[in-house]
Amino acid sequence: MAGAEQSRCSWVGTDPLYRAYHDAEWGVPERDSRMLWETLMLEGFQAGLSWITILRKREGFRAAFAGFDPDKVAAFGPDDVERLMADPGIVRARAKIEATIGGARIFCGMRDRGEDFAAYAWSFVDGVPRRGDGVTVHAQTPLSAALSKDLKKRGFKFVGPTIVYAWMQAVGLVNDHAAHCFRRDAA
């Protein structure tokens, strides 16, 4: 892990958890379907909140959502929704909880039809991470809008173009590390 003397993206700040996330995860190309889905669901929980809030609760989310095992989450019913609504370890927003359960069902449906979620996501960048200019900070792009539109068409919720772009950055579909950041060429 990088030392404090290294230059990072400006959004990182000084929070040790944020630094560790930036240094080891953010922008690293993720090719595992389940992890891509988990991250997309967590990005949906971030809507209206800060990422550090979600990051601090990530282990609580993993415990509450059966390790983000899509098959287990897809089987959740009304009692599980109520259990999750009472869980202080997660963001207790009914629409987001229900969207995650629905997202698991969509993920499983895609898989059962032979469509790999990782191949699907990476197809939007032709399998190769897009590289930002290292200066411009986008909230969304035409590419995130297109991916958002397709995810919505499939039934996913909380996947607007801004959330999708944040997800694309997090999972390395886009390398948006700042020009001065030590991770820019390592991601």
Backbone as a ProteinNet text record, in pm:
[ID]
protein_1_A
[PRIMARY]
MAGAEQSRCSWVGTDPLYRAYHDAEWGVPERDSRMLWETLMLEGFQAGLSWITILRKREGFRAAFAGFDPDKVAAFGPDDVERLMADPGIVRARAKIEATIGGARIFCGMRDRGEDFAAYAWSFVDGVPRRGDGVTVHAQTPLSAALSKDLKKRGFKFVGPTIVYAWMQAVGLVNDHAAHCFRRDAA
[TERTIARY]
84.8	0	88.4	38.6	115.3	133.1	242.5	269	202.3	200.2	132.3	197.8	323.8	395.2	353.3	280.3	241.9	120.4	118.5	9.8	-109.2	-226.5	-349.6	-451.3	-558.6	-671.7	-721.6	-764	-800.1	-919.8	-1010.6	-1128.9	-1097.3	-977.1	-943.4	-935.1	-875.2	-860.9	-767.6	-795.5	-704.5	-764.3	-890	-953.5	-879.8	-829.7	-753.5	-831.3	-961.5	-1042.9	-1053.6	-1076	-1083.7	-951	-841	-708.6	-685.3	-718	-698.2	-784.7	-909.5	-999.4	-941.7	-901.1	-842.4	-717.6	-630.2	-500.5	-509.8	-609.4	-615.2	-732.2	-839.3	-959.2	-1008.1	-1021.8	-1088.5	-1014.1	-1084.2	-1025.4	-952.3	-943.2	-878.3	-979.1	-944.3	-1038.8	-1088.2	-1218.4	-1283.8	-1350.6	-1318.3	-1373.7	-1463.5	-1485.1	-1569.2	-1714.5	-1802.1	-1942.4	-2009	-1987.6	-2051.9	-2002.9	-1873.1	-1819	-1869.2	-1880.3	-1934.6	-2077.7	-2156.8	-2294.6	-2300.4	-2219.5	-2216.2	-2185.3	-2084.4	-2045.5	-2155.4	-2222.3	-2333.1	-2445.1	-2474.1	-2578.8	-2537.7	-2412.9	-2365.4	-2368.2	-2333	-2341.6	-2485.9	-2581.9	-2721.7	-2760	-2704.4	-2729.9	-2668.9	-2567	-2501.5	-2590.2	-2685.2	-2767.4	-2813.4	-2776.3	-2812	-2721.3	-2621.1	-2527.7	-2384.7	-2289.3	-2149	-2098.1	-1997	-1941.4	-1878.3	-1819.2	-1756.1	-1860.3	-1983.4	-2090.5	-2112.1	-2116.8	-2136.9	-2014.7	-1897.8	-1774.4	-1765.1	-1804.1	-1799.5	-1899.8	-2005.6	-2108.6	-2096	-1992.9	-1983.7	-1988.7	-1917.9	-1921.2	-2059.1	-2127.8	-2265.2	-2357.6	-2338.4	-2416.1	-2388.4	-2261.3	-2226.4	-2290.6	-2291.3	-2354.1	-2505.4	-2566.6	-2711.9	-2761.4	-2680.2	-2721	-2648	-2626.3	-2574	-2448.1	-2356.9	-2231.6	-2253.1	-2364.2	-2402.7	-2399.7	-2444.5	-2464	-2594.4	-2588.4	-2710	-2822.3	-2789.1	-2893.6	-2966.7	-2891.6	-2953.4	-3035.6	-2979.2	-3051.1	-3176.9	-3169.4	-3285.9	-3401.3	-3369.2	-3472.4	-3530.6	-3479	-3531.6	-3678.2	-3754.5	-3896.2	-3929.6	-4058.5	-4104	-4045	-4029.5	-3971.4	-3826.9	-3755.5	-3617	-3611.7	-3704.7	-3709.4	-3728.4	-3819.9	-3843.9	-3720.7	-3654.8	-3531.4	-3427	-3412	-3313	-3350.8	-3478	-3523	-3490.3	-3472.2	-3440.3	-3290	-3209.9	-3066.1	-2988.9	-2933.7	-2859.9	-2724.3	-2683.5	-2554.9	-2557.2	-2676.4	-2689.3	-2768.5	-2780.2	-2869.2	-3008.7	-3099.1	-3232.4	-3328.9	-3322.3	-3410.3	-3483	-3611.9	-3690.6	-3673.1	-3680.1	-3669	-3533.2	-3428.8	-3295	-3279.1	-3335.8	-3333.3	-3407.9	-3527.3	-3605.8	-3536.5	-3467.1	-3392.8	-3277.7	-3216.3	-3105.8	-3157.8	-3269.8	-3330.5	-3371.4	-3434.5	-3470.6	-3347.8	-3241.3	-3116.6	-3055.7	-3069	-3019.5	-3098.8	-3228	-3311.3	-3276.4	-3250.4	-3211.2	-3075.5	-2979.6	-2846.7	-2858.4	-2937.1	-2953.9	-3022.2	-3119.5	-3186.5	-3090.3	-3005.6	-2905.2	-2814.7	-2764.7	-2675	-2743.2	-2869.1	-2941.7	-2968.1	-2968.9	-2983.8	-2848.1	-2741.6	-2608.6	-2536.6	-2587.6	-2525.4	-2443.9	-2314.7	-2224.4	-2227.6	-2249.5	-2261.1	-2131.6	-2017.5	-1889.6	-1872.4	-1900.7	-1889.1	-1984.3	-2103.8	-2201.7	-2145.3	-2099.7	-2048.9	-1928.4	-1834.3	-1711.2	-1735.8	-1846.7	-1875.7	-1896.8	-1936.6	-1960.4	-1831.1	-1716.9	-1586.8	-1497.6	-1559.4	-1487.3	-1378.6	-1404.5	-1313.3	-1190.7	-1176.4	-1055.5	-1096.4	-1036.7	-1074.3	-1056.1	-1155	-1142.4	-1056.3	-980.4	-889.4	-929	-963.2	-992.8	-865.6	-881.4	-764.4	-684.4	-734.1	-661	-684.3	-764.6	-791.5	-941	-1018	-1161.8	-1232.5	-1322.2	-1401	-1544.3	-1588.8	-1724.2	-1818.2	-1942.2	-2046.5	-2109.5	-2114	-2167	-2113	-2127.7	-2081	-2185.1	-2173.8	-2264.6	-2257.2	-2139	-2123.4	-2197.9	-2187.6	-2260.5	-2410.9	-2451.3	-2594	-2644.4	-2564.1	-2603.5	-2611.9	-2513.8	-2514.3	-2629.9	-2653.7	-2766.7	-2898.7	-2914.5	-3038.5	-3059.4	-2950.5	-2962.2	-2991.1	-2926.9	-2954.1	-3100.2	-3149.6	-3289.8	-3384.5	-3349.6	-3432	-3442	-3336.5	-3334.4	-3409.9	-3441	-3517.4	-3440.6	-3310.9	-3234.2	-3285.4	-3275.9	-3316.8	-3194.9	-3202.9	-3094.5	-2968.4	-2988.5	-2878	-2882.9	-2903	-2898.5	-2758.5	-2740.9	-2610.3	-2500	-2534.7	-2432.5	-2388.5	-2484.3	-2450	-2369.5	-2412	-2342.3	-2200	-2181.9	-2045.6	-1956.9	-2011.2	-1933.8	-1896.4	-1989.9	-1962	-1854	-1864.7	-1764.4	-1625.7	-1615.8	-1487.8	-1440.3	-1530.7	-1494.3	-1441.6	-1504.6	-1468.2	-1368.8	-1316.8	-1211	-1254.4	-1384	-1426.2	-1372.1	-1353.4	-1295	-1183.1	-1068.3	-957.8	-961.6	-1014.6	-1024.7	-933.9	-828.3	-732.3	-673.9	-650.9	-596	-457	-419.6	-290	-174.1	-185.8	-77.1	-82.6	-189.9	-209.8	-116.6	-57.2	34.7	-36.3	-169.1	-244.6	-282.8	-265.4	-311.7	-255.4	-128.9	-68.2	-65.3	-105.2	-102.6	-238.7	-344	-481.2	-509.8
-118.1	0	123.2	225.9	348.9	420.5	488.9	570	705.5	778.2	908.1	1010.7	990.6	1088.1	1086.1	983.7	974.3	1061.5	1113	1199.7	1115.1	1151.3	1078	1171.5	1112.3	1189.9	1279.3	1398.3	1496	1453.5	1370.7	1330.3	1240.4	1184.5	1086.3	1148.7	1266.3	1329	1250.8	1253.6	1192.4	1072.3	1038.4	925.3	796.3	721.6	599.6	495.5	482.5	386.1	427.2	556	608.2	590.2	615.6	599.3	453.8	363.7	221.3	179.4	227.1	195.7	249.9	374.2	436	360.5	330.5	272	127.9	53.3	-89.4	-130.5	-50.4	-96.1	-3.9	125.1	217	224.9	196.1	204.4	79.6	-21	-146.8	-227.5	-267	-341.8	-469.4	-473.6	-587.9	-671.7	-799.8	-887.1	-996.8	-994.7	-1094.9	-1046.6	-1124.6	-1085.1	-1053.3	-1138.4	-1116.6	-987.5	-962.3	-838.5	-715.6	-725	-613	-583.9	-688.1	-670.5	-612.3	-666	-613.9	-464	-425.8	-285.4	-198.5	-247.4	-172.3	-153.9	-256.9	-246.3	-146	-150.8	-55.1	87.5	104.8	239.2	288.5	199.4	237.6	283.3	218.2	261.5	398.8	434.1	563.2	680	659	768.6	860.8	987.5	1086.5	1088.7	1002.1	992.6	1005.4	997.4	998.1	854.4	831.9	696.8	650.4	742.1	701.3	641.2	689.7	632.4	486.1	458.5	321.1	236	291.4	218.2	177.3	267.2	236.2	127.6	112.5	12.1	-110.8	-115.4	-223.5	-361.7	-382.7	-515.1	-545.3	-442.7	-460.7	-499.7	-434.9	-471.5	-616.4	-654.7	-791.8	-893.6	-863.4	-955	-959.6	-844.5	-836	-898.7	-888.6	-939.7	-1070.6	-1155.5	-1291.6	-1291.6	-1200.8	-1194.3	-1153.4	-1089.1	-1052.5	-1174	-1286	-1405.2	-1382.3	-1363.1	-1329.4	-1431.1	-1559.5	-1661	-1647.3	-1622.4	-1606.5	-1477.9	-1368.3	-1240.8	-1246.8	-1315.1	-1328.1	-1400	-1483.2	-1558.4	-1480.5	-1363.1	-1282.1	-1248.4	-1247.6	-1212.5	-1097.5	-1076	-963.9	-963.9	-1081.7	-1088.3	-1039.6	-1071.3	-1025.1	-873.8	-818.5	-672.6	-607.1	-660.9	-604.2	-621	-736.2	-759	-654.9	-630.8	-533.9	-391.5	-360.7	-227.5	-199.8	-305.6	-289.8	-301	-321.5	-345.7	-213.2	-173.6	-47	-52.3	-170.4	-185.4	-146.7	-114.6	-77.6	53	102.6	215	155.4	199.2	140.5	220.6	195.1	260.2	149.5	139.9	29.3	17.5	128.8	123.1	68.3	103.7	55.1	-92.5	-133	-274.3	-357.5	-313.5	-386	-385.1	-275.6	-268.9	-369.4	-390.5	-487.6	-629.8	-659.2	-792.2	-811.6	-711.2	-717.9	-729.5	-657.4	-664.7	-803.6	-871.6	-1009.8	-1100.4	-1079.7	-1161.4	-1137.2	-1012.1	-979.8	-1042.5	-1027.5	-1085.9	-1236.7	-1304.9	-1449.8	-1486	-1407	-1430.8	-1418.6	-1317.7	-1301.6	-1424.2	-1463.1	-1579	-1705.2	-1724.3	-1845.6	-1850.7	-1735	-1729.6	-1735.1	-1754.7	-1765.9	-1634.2	-1527.9	-1396.4	-1363.7	-1355.8	-1325.9	-1175.8	-1137.8	-997.3	-921	-984.3	-917.7	-892.6	-991.9	-973.9	-864	-862.1	-758	-619.4	-600.4	-468.3	-426.4	-516.1	-482.9	-462.7	-514.6	-493.6	-345.6	-267.4	-124.7	-46.4	-105.6	-41	-129.7	-221.1	-313.9	-391.5	-418.9	-501	-430.3	-301.8	-227.8	-101.9	-78.1	41.5	169.5	256.1	389.5	471.6	561.8	642.6	789.4	847.2	989	1069.5	1200	1284.5	1318.3	1278.1	1302.9	1441.4	1522	1658.6	1682.1	1646.5	1669.6	1569.7	1620.7	1533.7	1534.2	1418.5	1405.7	1350.4	1394.2	1332.2	1217	1231.2	1127.6	1153.7	1054.4	1066.4	1003.6	1025.1	955.9	802.9	751.6	607.4	561.2	637.2	597.3	611	707.6	723	602.7	555.2	439.1	312.6	292.7	175.8	185.9	304.8	327.3	291.1	337.8	311.5	161.6	89.3	-54.2	-126.9	-86.1	-147.4	-125.1	-3.8	26	-57.8	-75.8	-156.7	-300.8	-346.5	-482	-490.4	-374.8	-372.1	-327.5	-301.7	-254	-117.4	-88	39.5	106.7	236.6	316.1	302	313.3	301.1	417.3	537	654.1	676.1	763.1	783.2	827.6	902.7	945.4	829.2	751.8	632.9	535	514.8	421.2	469.2	599.9	648.6	627.7	653.1	627.8	480	393.3	248.9	215.8	273.6	248	288.5	398.8	442.2	344.2	305.4	218.8	83.5	27	-108.8	-109.3	7.1	13.7	9.1	19.9	32.4	164.4	258.5	388.4	414.3	458.3	498.8	651.2	701.2	845.1	894.8	820.5	871.8	1001.7	1096.4	1226.5	1209.6	1303.9	1298	1285.6	1348.6	1346.9	1225.9	1146.6	1035.5	918.3	863.3	750.5	626.2	618.9	502.4	512.4	627.9	648.5	542.4	515.3	419	277	262.7	130.4	63.8	141	86.9	-17.3
0	0	0	-59.3	-75.3	57.3	69.5	187.8	175.5	286.7	291.9	201.2	164.9	82.8	-64	-106.7	-246.3	-276.9	-397.4	-441	-485.9	-434.7	-465.7	-529.9	-579.4	-628.3	-514.9	-546.6	-443.4	-358.5	-411.5	-336.1	-217.7	-214.2	-111.9	27.2	37.6	168.6	259	389	486.3	559.7	533.2	600.6	563.9	662.8	633.7	553	579.6	505	359.1	336.5	199.6	127.9	195.9	135	94.7	184.7	155.4	36.5	33	-78.4	-209	-208.6	-328.4	-373	-278.9	-312.3	-361.4	-316.2	-349	-438.8	-442.6	-513.4	-624.2	-595.4	-687.4	-820.1	-925.8	-1058.6	-1103.1	-1017.9	-1056.4	-1138.3	-1259.6	-1343.3	-1274.6	-1252.3	-1188.5	-1297.5	-1302.3	-1406.3	-1350.2	-1219.1	-1154.7	-1155.9	-1214.7	-1228.5	-1095.1	-996.4	-867.7	-802.9	-809.1	-750.5	-825.8	-956.6	-1034.3	-991	-971.5	-928.1	-786.7	-696.1	-558.9	-559.3	-634.8	-638	-697.9	-801.3	-859.8	-757.4	-680.3	-579.1	-470.6	-427.6	-326.5	-379.8	-506.5	-566.7	-563.8	-583.9	-575.5	-435.6	-334.6	-197.2	-169.7	-245	-223.8	-266.9	-354.7	-407.6	-294.7	-303.4	-202.9	-81.3	-80	32.3	-19.6	69.7	27.6	22.1	-61.4	-74.8	55.8	132.7	258	352.5	347.7	429.9	392.6	264	217.1	248.8	227.2	253.4	400.8	489.3	633.3	670.9	592.6	620.2	530.2	447	348.4	411.9	521.1	584.3	641.5	690.3	736.2	621.7	506.2	387.6	348.2	350.4	311.4	404.6	533.9	629.8	607.5	589.5	574.8	445.3	339.6	208.3	172.5	272.9	251.2	165.4	195.7	119.8	-24.9	-51.5	-188.4	-281.4	-228.5	-310.9	-387.6	-518.9	-593.6	-578.8	-572.7	-559.1	-425.8	-319	-187	-180.7	-233	-228.5	-315.4	-428.8	-517.7	-448.5	-350.3	-278.2	-160	-131.9	-20.9	-46.5	60.7	52.7	146.2	168.3	251.9	393.7	453.6	588.5	587.7	480.7	468.7	452.8	376.2	360	496.1	577.5	710.7	800.1	790.7	867.1	828.9	699.1	651.2	691.7	693.3	734.5	881.4	959.4	1101.4	1129.4	1027.3	1044.8	1046	1160.5	1167.2	1096.6	1053.4	986.3	839.2	787.4	646.2	635.4	514.5	486.8	474.6	560.7	566	479.8	352.6	255.4	179.7	202.7	145.7	-5.8	-77.1	-223.5	-266.1	-195.1	-230.2	-193.8	-82.9	-43.5	-147.9	-183.1	-283.6	-420	-452.3	-579	-580.3	-467	-458.7	-475.5	-412.9	-429.5	-575.7	-633.2	-775.2	-863.7	-827.9	-904.2	-900.6	-786.8	-777.1	-870.9	-877.3	-965.5	-1112.4	-1146.4	-1284.4	-1316.3	-1223.2	-1239.8	-1263.6	-1180.5	-1193.4	-1325	-1364.9	-1492.6	-1609.8	-1604.6	-1710.9	-1715	-1597.8	-1588.8	-1639.4	-1598.9	-1637.6	-1787.9	-1852.8	-1999.2	-2069.7	-1992.9	-2050.8	-2070.2	-2011	-2025.9	-1900.6	-1917.4	-1807.6	-1778.6	-1652.9	-1617.3	-1643.9	-1619.6	-1646.5	-1795.9	-1877.3	-2022.7	-2069.4	-2011.6	-2044.3	-2012.2	-1889.9	-1848.3	-1931.9	-1947.5	-2020.3	-2169.7	-2221.8	-2364	-2395.5	-2297	-2319.8	-2341.6	-2302.8	-2325.5	-2412.7	-2485.6	-2573.3	-2498.9	-2370.8	-2291.3	-2238.8	-2269.3	-2230.9	-2154	-2035.1	-1959.2	-2040.9	-2032.3	-2090.8	-1997.1	-2052.6	-1971	-1981.1	-1864.5	-1860	-1881.1	-1897.8	-1924.3	-1798.9	-1682.4	-1558.7	-1501.3	-1570.1	-1525.2	-1507.9	-1609.3	-1609.6	-1519.3	-1436.3	-1349.3	-1401.3	-1447.4	-1501.7	-1395.6	-1399.9	-1317.7	-1394.3	-1527	-1614.9	-1754.9	-1840.2	-1978	-2070.6	-2201	-2292.7	-2276.8	-2246.3	-2225.9	-2100.8	-1991.6	-1870.2	-1891.5	-1973.1	-2004.7	-2084.3	-2177.9	-2258.6	-2172.3	-2086.6	-1998.7	-1900.2	-1846	-1755.6	-1823.9	-1944.7	-2019.7	-2038.5	-2069.2	-2090.2	-1959	-1850.6	-1720.1	-1680.4	-1702	-1669.9	-1755.2	-1882	-1971.3	-1920.6	-1857.6	-1801.8	-1669.5	-1610.4	-1485.8	-1362.6	-1375.9	-1261.1	-1218.3	-1088.6	-1030.1	-965.6	-946.2	-889.5	-975.2	-1105.5	-1201.6	-1301.6	-1248.8	-1335.6	-1388.2	-1486.7	-1549.8	-1453.7	-1348.6	-1252	-1164.9	-1115.3	-1035.9	-1120.9	-1243.9	-1331.9	-1360	-1377.5	-1402.4	-1279.7	-1160.9	-1038.5	-1029.4	-1067.7	-1068.4	-1170.7	-1289.5	-1393.5	-1346.4	-1274.2	-1218.9	-1111.6	-1022.2	-910.1	-956.7	-1060.6	-1104.1	-1219.7	-1253.9	-1353.2	-1497.4	-1525.5	-1665	-1720.6	-1629.7	-1662.8	-1563.6	-1613	-1525.5	-1517.9	-1407.5	-1387.5	-1275.6	-1246.5	-1149.5	-1205.3	-1116.4	-1154.9	-1215.8	-1300.1	-1369.1	-1270.8	-1154.5	-1055.5	-961.5	-969.3	-875.8	-907.7	-802.6	-820.9	-874.9	-864.6	-913	-1060.5	-1120.9	-1259.5	-1354.6	-1347.7	-1439.3	-1382.5	-1255.4	-1193.2	-1193.2	-1216.6	-1207.1	-1311.8
[MASK]
+++++++++++++++++++++++++++++++++++++++++++++++++++++++++++++++++++++++++++++++++++++++++++++++++++++++++++++++++++++++++++++++++++++++++++++++++++++++++++++++++++++++++++++++++++++++++++

